[in-house]
Amino acid sequence: MTSRDTLRVGLVGGRGFVGAELLGLFGARKDISVSWLTSTTAAGRPVAERIAHAPPGLVFSSPNPAERLREPIDVLVLALPNGETGPWLKALAESEGASRILVLDLGADHRGAVDFVYGLPARRRDEIRNARRIANPGCYATAIEIALDPLVPWLEGTAYAFGVSGYSGAGTTPSPRNDPERLRDNVSPYCLVDHVHEREVAHELEHPVRLLPHVAPFFRGISVTLTGSFDRVVTRRDVVDRMGLRWAYEPLVSVKDEAPQVRDIRGRHDVHVGGVEVGRDGRSFSLVATVDNLLGGAATTALRNINLATGRAELEGIAS
């Protein structure tokens, strides 16, 4: 497969919010073709009934791994609930040409696994270029890692992240965390201990981080306020300069002077970091990171990973 070949993509579990965003990104590309898209509840129905911008004629397929993988594809995207990728990887291992198929897992099953490359381009770009198995990072994890990455050498003790997400982060299956009526005039905390993204960030940064996530009554976007302590006395300018130096040439990271607002990140592909404050002691600090959980925290990163791993320009198909 060369960088000029048309990529045939199989998308497993694609009727969710992130799947819809991916279809939109794929649809803008002449070199990407969606071969099939599975759904447990809509098999046989036109995808356009659920996703308005779906390619004409595309129909939801049944999620039968062996049957689907008999159809030739170049990229397998797994957009499944955590813990459900096993049957697909088993069927792939038993299929012909398994080694040439690029696998991209959007869930948490393989983040930190030795046989998958962690797919945050800002930190693992060169590894992703040579990967055949990629674990897309989580949305909260993306924001937290971008915010803390430059500061890890200075951190002392646990860093804390207070997160607020739009309810699209809870997926399409009805639950209290994505019920607009329940969330009206409300902010709902959940999973305040051992959140999967907390473990992911701690593993990737090799530093303890506590995540306190909440759901708010807006649809999309994440805001994370981070706080902690440094092992030395610094100034606000020291921190801002370190952030700016680390991300100066990173195309989808924007370092702001003021704290970024979640309303300004919706529909965008980048991560915004800013609002740095340092306490009078010169050691305590806080800052804010925002990301669109469906794009910059998921689908955009997925497309960047596909581009990198197939020899394409990293930002091809990603509007500035």
C-alpha positions in Angstrom: 0.0 0.0 0.0 1.5 3.3 -1.1 0.5 6.8 0.0 -1.4 7.3 -3.2 -3.6 4.2 -3.0 -7.2 4.5 -2.0 -7.6 3.4 1.6 -10.5 0.9 2.2 -11.8 1.4 5.7 -13.9 -0.9 7.8 -15.6 0.9 10.7 -16.8 -1.2 13.6 -19.5 0.5 15.8 -19.7 3.6 13.7 -23.2 4.9 14.5 -22.0 6.8 17.5 -21.0 10.4 17.7 -17.3 9.8 17.0 -18.2 7.5 14.2 -20.3 10.2 12.6 -17.4 12.7 12.9 -15.1 10.2 11.3 -17.5 9.6 8.4 -17.5 13.4 7.9 -13.7 13.5 7.8 -13.4 10.5 5.5 -16.1 11.8 3.2 -14.0 14.9 2.5 -11.2 12.7 1.2 -10.9 11.2 -2.3 -8.3 8.7 -1.2 -10.4 7.1 1.6 -13.4 4.8 1.0 -15.6 3.4 3.7 -16.1 -0.3 2.7 -18.5 -1.1 5.5 -19.8 0.2 8.8 -21.3 -2.0 11.5 -24.2 -1.5 13.9 -25.9 -3.9 16.3 -29.2 -2.1 16.2 -29.4 -0.7 12.6 -28.0 -3.5 10.4 -29.5 -3.4 6.9 -30.6 0.2 7.3 -29.1 3.1 5.2 -26.5 4.9 7.2 -27.9 8.2 5.9 -30.9 7.6 8.1 -28.7 8.1 11.2 -25.9 10.2 9.8 -26.9 12.8 7.3 -23.5 13.2 5.7 -22.9 9.5 5.1 -21.8 8.3 1.7 -24.7 7.6 -0.6 -25.6 3.9 -0.7 -23.7 2.9 2.5 -25.8 0.5 4.6 -25.1 -0.6 8.1 -23.7 -4.1 8.3 -24.1 -6.7 11.0 -21.2 -6.8 13.4 -20.0 -10.3 12.5 -16.2 -10.2 12.6 -15.4 -13.2 10.5 -18.0 -12.2 7.8 -16.9 -8.6 7.7 -13.2 -9.4 7.5 -13.7 -11.5 4.4 -14.2 -8.2 2.6 -10.9 -6.5 1.7 -9.9 -3.5 3.8 -6.7 -1.6 4.5 -7.7 0.0 7.8 -9.8 -1.5 10.6 -11.3 1.2 13.0 -12.7 -0.2 16.2 -15.2 2.3 17.7 -16.5 -0.1 20.4 -17.3 0.1 24.1 -14.3 -0.8 26.3 -13.7 -4.5 26.5 -15.4 -5.5 23.3 -12.5 -5.5 20.8 -11.3 -9.1 21.5 -13.6 -11.0 19.0 -12.5 -8.6 16.2 -8.8 -9.0 16.8 -9.1 -12.7 17.1 -11.0 -12.9 13.8 -8.4 -10.6 12.2 -5.5 -12.8 13.4 -7.2 -15.7 11.7 -7.9 -13.9 8.4 -5.7 -13.7 5.4 -3.4 -10.6 5.1 -3.9 -9.6 8.7 -0.4 -8.2 9.0 -1.0 -5.6 6.3 -4.2 -4.2 7.9 -3.8 -1.1 10.0 -5.8 -1.4 13.2 -6.9 1.7 15.1 -8.7 1.2 18.4 -10.6 4.2 19.6 -11.4 2.7 22.9 -9.3 2.1 26.0 -8.6 -1.6 25.6 -5.0 -1.3 24.2 -3.8 2.0 25.6 -0.6 1.0 27.3 -0.4 -2.4 25.6 3.0 -3.4 24.4 1.7 -4.5 21.0 -0.1 -1.2 20.3 1.5 2.3 19.8 -0.2 5.0 21.8 -1.6 7.4 19.2 -1.1 10.9 20.5 0.9 12.5 17.6 2.2 15.4 19.6 4.1 12.8 21.8 4.5 9.7 19.6 4.6 10.9 16.0 7.7 8.9 14.8 6.4 5.7 16.4 3.0 6.1 14.8 4.6 6.4 11.4 5.9 2.8 11.7 2.8 1.3 13.5 0.3 -1.3 12.4 -1.6 -1.3 15.7 -2.5 2.1 17.2 -4.5 2.9 20.4 -6.2 6.3 20.0 -5.9 8.3 23.2 -9.0 9.3 25.3 -10.5 12.7 25.1 -9.7 13.7 28.7 -6.3 12.1 28.4 -5.5 14.2 25.3 -6.2 17.5 27.1 -4.4 16.5 30.3 -1.3 15.1 28.6 -0.9 18.2 26.3 -1.3 20.5 29.4 1.1 18.6 31.7 3.7 17.2 29.2 6.0 20.2 29.4 5.7 20.4 33.2 6.4 16.8 34.2 10.1 17.3 35.0 9.0 20.0 37.5 6.1 18.2 39.1 6.2 17.2 42.8 3.5 14.8 44.0 0.1 14.1 42.4 -1.4 16.5 39.9 -5.1 17.0 39.9 -7.5 17.5 37.0 -11.1 18.8 37.5 -12.8 17.9 34.2 -16.2 19.0 32.8 -17.4 17.4 29.6 -20.4 17.8 27.3 -22.9 15.0 27.4 -21.9 13.6 24.0 -18.9 12.1 25.9 -21.4 9.6 27.4 -22.2 8.2 24.0 -25.5 7.5 22.3 -26.9 4.8 24.6 -29.4 6.5 26.9 -28.1 7.0 30.4 -28.3 9.6 33.2 -25.0 11.1 31.9 -26.4 12.0 28.5 -30.0 12.9 29.5 -30.4 16.6 28.8 -33.4 16.9 31.1 -31.5 15.3 34.0 -28.5 17.6 33.3 -30.6 20.8 32.9 -29.2 23.5 35.4 -26.9 20.8 36.7 -23.3 19.5 36.7 -23.1 15.7 37.5 -19.9 14.1 38.9 -19.1 10.5 38.0 -16.4 8.0 38.3 -14.4 10.0 40.8 -11.9 7.2 41.6 -9.9 5.2 39.1 -11.3 6.7 35.9 -9.9 4.9 32.9 -8.3 8.1 31.5 -6.7 8.7 34.9 -4.8 5.5 34.6 -4.0 6.2 30.9 -2.5 9.6 31.7 -0.5 8.3 34.7 0.9 5.5 32.5 1.8 7.8 29.6 3.3 10.6 31.6 4.8 8.3 34.2 3.5 10.6 36.9 0.5 10.2 39.2 -2.6 12.2 38.2 -6.1 12.3 39.7 -9.0 13.0 37.4 -12.4 14.3 38.8 -14.8 14.2 35.8 -18.2 15.9 35.6 -20.9 16.1 32.9 -22.5 19.4 32.1 -25.7 20.2 30.1 -23.9 21.3 26.9 -23.4 18.8 24.0 -19.7 18.8 23.1 -16.4 20.0 24.4 -14.2 19.4 27.4 -12.6 21.8 29.9 -10.0 20.6 32.4 -8.6 22.7 35.2 -5.3 21.2 36.4 -3.5 22.0 39.6 -0.5 20.7 41.5 2.9 21.6 42.9 6.4 22.1 41.5 9.6 20.8 43.1 11.2 24.3 42.7 10.3 27.9 42.8 9.2 29.3 39.5 7.3 32.3 38.1 4.3 32.4 35.8 6.5 33.5 33.0 8.8 30.4 33.5 5.7 28.2 33.1 4.3 30.0 30.1 7.7 30.1 28.3 8.2 26.3 28.9 4.7 25.6 27.5 5.3 27.8 24.5 8.8 26.3 23.8 7.4 22.8 24.0 4.5 23.4 21.7 5.8 26.1 19.4 5.9 23.9 16.3 3.0 21.6 17.2 0.3 22.3 14.6 -2.8 21.4 16.7 -1.8 22.8 20.1 -2.5 26.5 20.9 -1.0 28.1 24.0 -3.2 30.9 25.2 -2.6 33.7 27.7 -6.1 33.6 29.1 -7.9 30.5 30.3 -9.5 28.9 27.2 -13.2 28.6 27.0 -15.1 25.4 26.0 -17.4 27.3 23.7 -14.4 28.4 21.6 -13.2 24.8 21.1 -16.4 23.3 19.7 -15.9 22.0 16.1 -12.2 22.5 16.2 -9.3 20.0 15.7 -6.8 21.5 18.2 -6.2 21.6 21.9 -6.1 24.9 23.7 -4.0 25.4 26.9 -3.7 28.6 28.9 -4.7 30.5 32.0 -1.5 29.6 33.8 -1.3 30.8 37.4 1.5 30.3 39.9 0.9 30.8 43.6 2.7 33.3 45.9 4.9 30.4 47.1 6.2 29.9 43.5 5.4 26.2 43.6 1.6 25.8 43.4 0.1 26.2 40.0 -3.0 25.9 37.9 -3.9 26.0 34.2 -6.7 25.1 31.9 -7.0 22.9 28.8 -9.9 22.5 26.4 -10.6 20.1 23.5 -13.6 19.1 21.4 -14.1 15.6 22.7 -15.5 14.4 19.4 -12.9 15.9 17.1 -9.6 16.9 18.7 -10.1 14.4 21.5 -11.1 11.5 19.1 -11.9 11.7 15.4 -9.3 14.2 14.4 -6.6 12.3 16.2 -7.8 9.1 14.5 -7.4 10.6 11.1 -4.0 12.0 11.9 -2.9 8.5 13.0 -4.2 6.9 9.8 -2.5 9.6 7.8 0.8 9.1 9.6 0.7 5.3 9.5 -0.1 5.2 5.8 2.5 7.7 4.6 0.2 10.6 4.1 0.6 14.2 5.2 -0.4 14.2 8.9 -3.0 17.0 8.5 -4.4 15.9 5.1 -8.2 16.3 5.3 -8.1 18.3 8.5 -9.2 21.9 7.9 -7.2 24.6 9.7 
